[in-house]
Amino acid sequence: MGLTPSGENPFVKLDKQSVIGTLKATGSRDPDILHAQKQKLLAPNKNLKILAYILVGGGALLTLTFILAIAGIPLGLFGLWMWRFSSRNMAAVEAGYSEYLASTPA
């Protein structure tokens, strides 16, 4: 329940160190493999960001009807939270990836 098709929970908070650990766990220094792992880490967050757009838009539409604003305002706020959550996770993945690439010997 709540898992992506690849089996990951999209609501797991990522930090730079966990991203570096995941990249080290690949056991490879090949840029293609590391890039593929980075894309795998980014995929659930990209989907959350798209869902956040839909929730904010739906919340705004419901709020325009005034009567349904009771549902629209929380929907929009949850969408904003989800947007911020996914943006922070994506930034952590990018930061961890760039730090790991900088630390690898040429």
C-alpha positions in Angstrom: 0.0 0.0 0.0 1.4 3.4 -1.0 4.3 1.9 -2.9 5.5 2.7 -6.4 5.7 0.0 -9.1 9.4 -0.5 -8.3 8.5 -1.1 -4.6 9.7 2.2 -3.0 7.6 4.4 -0.9 7.4 7.9 -2.5 7.1 9.6 0.9 10.5 8.6 2.1 12.5 11.7 3.0 15.9 11.6 1.3 19.1 13.4 2.5 22.4 13.8 0.9 24.1 11.1 2.9 21.5 8.4 2.0 21.9 9.3 -1.6 25.6 8.9 -1.4 25.2 5.6 0.3 22.8 4.4 -2.4 25.3 5.4 -5.1 28.1 3.6 -3.2 25.9 0.5 -3.0 25.9 0.2 -6.8 29.6 -0.9 -6.5 30.4 0.9 -9.7 32.2 4.1 -10.8 30.6 3.9 -14.3 28.9 7.3 -15.0 26.0 5.6 -16.9 25.2 3.3 -13.9 25.4 6.2 -11.5 23.2 8.3 -13.7 20.6 5.5 -14.0 20.6 5.1 -10.2 20.1 8.9 -9.8 17.1 8.7 -12.2 15.7 5.8 -10.2 15.9 8.0 -7.0 14.3 11.0 -8.8 11.4 9.1 -10.4 9.0 8.9 -7.4 9.7 12.6 -6.6 8.9 13.7 -10.1 5.6 11.8 -9.9 4.8 13.5 -6.5 5.5 16.9 -8.1 3.0 16.2 -10.9 0.5 15.0 -8.3 1.2 18.3 -6.4 0.3 20.3 -9.4 -2.9 18.5 -9.8 -3.8 18.9 -6.1 -3.1 22.6 -6.1 -5.1 23.1 -9.3 -8.0 21.1 -8.1 -7.9 22.9 -4.7 -8.0 26.2 -6.5 -10.9 25.2 -8.7 -12.9 23.9 -5.7 -12.1 27.1 -3.7 -13.6 29.2 -6.5 -17.0 27.6 -5.9 -17.0 29.0 -2.3 -19.3 26.2 -1.2 -16.6 23.5 -1.8 -13.9 25.7 -0.4 -14.1 23.5 2.7 -12.5 20.8 0.7 -10.5 22.9 -1.7 -8.4 24.8 0.8 -7.0 21.6 2.5 -6.5 20.0 -0.9 -4.5 22.9 -2.1 -2.4 23.1 1.1 -1.6 19.4 0.9 -0.6 19.9 -2.7 1.7 22.8 -1.6 3.2 20.6 1.1 3.8 17.7 -1.4 5.4 20.1 -3.9 7.8 21.4 -1.3 8.6 17.8 0.0 9.3 16.5 -3.5 11.5 19.6 -4.4 13.6 19.1 -1.3 14.0 15.4 -2.1 15.1 16.2 -5.6 17.6 18.8 -4.4 19.0 16.2 -1.9 19.4 13.7 -4.8 21.2 16.3 -7.0 23.5 17.4 -4.1 24.4 13.9 -3.2 25.0 12.9 -6.8 27.3 15.9 -7.5 29.2 15.3 -4.2 29.7 11.7 -5.0 30.9 12.4 -8.5 33.3 15.0 -7.1 34.7 12.5 -4.6 35.3 9.7 -7.1 38.8 9.5 -8.5 39.2 10.2 -12.2 
